[in-house]
Amino acid sequence: MATSLRLSDIGQRAMICALLLTGAAVIFMPLALTVYLSIFDETIIVFPPHGYTLSWYARVLPEFGGALQTSTLTAISASAISLLIGVPAGIGLSRYRFRGRGVVGTLLLAPLTVPGIAIGLGIFVLAVLVEERTGWRLGGSISLMVAAHVLITLPWVVRLCLASLANHDRAAEEAAASLGARPLTVIWRVTLPAMRGGIVAGALFAFIVSFENLEMTLFLTAPGMTTLPIAVLQYLQYHIDPLVAAVAVVQIVLVGAALIALDRQVHIAQVAV
């Protein structure tokens, strides 16, 4: 009986290990293939390659520098505005009870449930209507793109701020208030430090969501102003070479390094729930 139980335990452990290895392979195999493709010394992707080179990485900035600048500026602006709105909203939804609280929370998180194409099309139609009625040129402007990206980044900031306060004991805030601290002082000295992990994680996730957005941004770009994902898509229409793989590897490295550094500081797993 003991032998059969040991064999059963060994079989279960082997099955768990096999499932873990399979999952890891499914996740990391595309990443490994992307890195492998990025060093092909070919103008057209063929396998096996005739040689290997790192020259594709030197072409990333000359080819996509303008689009990278637009994506970075848009993502930073959208993240900053989302923090200015999302942090107070998270505090209000978590700490206060008021009429319409559920409606406000639903509206702030609603963009997560709407397809990006629908949001982009709606904003494009709205910009056209505003231009027809007022003469203000909104289509193809950086301000419209930033405002649109705030819609998709704000829910992440609000959600992570709420998560960071969910397990935080209010005793410290109540103690500060009972000692005479004003509400704003309590928020600045007690609540915001407790939210540090959620704020930093929300800013990073907002930046990534904005920087990588494609489907909504398709409706908001104009000649001379395009983002990196759209520039890559347009490049693929006429070229099939390892340059796009090199761009993907650079993004993976930068985002991965940011996530690792952030996790060491604020432990993303504790707030991204």
Phi, psi and omega in degrees: 000315180298321179296318180294324178294320178296317178297322178295318178296318179297319179296319178295318179296320179296320179294319178297317178297319179296319178295319179296317179295321178296315178298317179297321179295318179297323182283313190268342180299314177299324178295317180295320179294323178296316178297319180296316180296329186290348180249012176291134176266064183219143174277340172232133185293116175227155181227133358283154180286158178278344179187182183228149181204156175254010185293337180296328180292330179289343181266356184298307182292314178301326184275322187237018183299315180296316179294322178296321179295317179296316179298317182294315179298317180296316183294319179295316181295314180296322179294318180296314179295321178297323177292319180297328179268317190287323181294309175299324179295320178296319178296315181297317181289330183274325190255345186234149176247122181211162181293133181086009181300317180296322179294317179298315179298320179294317180295321181291329181263353185301322181303339178293336184263353183259131178302141181300326179297319179295319178296314180298317179296318179298317180293322178297314178297319178298319179296321178296317179297318179296319179297320180293324184276324187245340184085358178286130180271105180256325183300135179076013179262152180292328180295319178295320180295318179297315179299320179293321181290332175299326180299325184265344178265330181302316179302326179293318179296313180299315183296317181288327175293318176298319180295323181291335179265350185297321183256012180269125180289132181279002184300320181296321179293317180295323178294318179296320179293321181292338178272005174105003180288140179286158182307316180294325177293320178298316180296316184288320187268336186241307187291310183298318174300325178291336181268004188306316180298315180294324180293313181294315178297320178297319179297318181292314180296322178298318179297315182294316180299317179290315184296323185266359185293136181236307191296320179285321184292340178304329183273353191245354181276168179213165177305128181089353178220102180220158181262169185298313179301322180287322177298320177295318179298317178294324178296322181291342179292336185235351182226143172229081182222173184288001183298319179296322176297322178295319177299316180297320180296318178300316178296317180299316181295314182295314180293318178298319178295320178296318180294319180295315179297320180294318181296327177291334183268315189237356178057082185304322184300335182279342182243333182274066181234000000 
